[in-house]
Amino acid sequence: MISRQQRRKNINDDLIKTLEKELGFPLFERKNRRVELTDAGKEFYDSISCLVAEYNASIQRVREMTERE
């Protein structure tokens, strides 16, 4: 029987592999039981961090706006 944790890991692994395929470069380097960001993964993370923060801030602003209505 597969544990809930293992199912989540499998789903996350599949999502990461799908994203890496879509991007055309690996985000992570997998060594034995360790996983590290590649140089490309670090650059991608740095590049999208501000976008993710703005996305989250936009959601919060709209939620606050709709709560006042």
HELIX and SHEET records of a PDB file:
HELIX    1   1 ARG A    4  LEU A   23  1                                  20    
HELIX    2   2 ASP A   39  ARG A   68  1                                  30    
SHEET    1   A 2 PHE A  28  LYS A  31  0                                        
SHEET    2   A 2 ARG A  34  LEU A  37 -1                                        
END                                                                             
